[in-house]
């Protein structure tokens, strides 16, 4: 009896427990908005996260185009910490379409508010 249950149990576990990489879908995509450094003027920010060859990668598109050196994503609380040169992002996904937190460039740190892009194809 146990021999019959083992394959079924293994299949159930495989289906019920998606890989950590699959859980990054919440983060994958292009996010755009702004950040306001303390005592400064609001500036545009765009970041992109992708999965390439089973690895989470990404880049800051704006204010400078630079690839992330490190990305740490926690699928349990939807938080991300990403670094690219002297840039650092510490944020959390809220309501599936907002990425809010802090953005730093060198010594300047401020609040960041980004929205996930959506694409609706033209119907012809």
Secondary structure, DSSP 4 states (H G I P E B T S, - for coil): -HHHHHHHHHHHHHHHS--TTGGGGGT-EEEEEEEEETTS--EEEEEEEEEETTEEEEEEEESS-EE-SEEEEETTTTEEEEEETTEEEEEEEETTTEEEEEEEETTEEEEEEEEE----PPP-
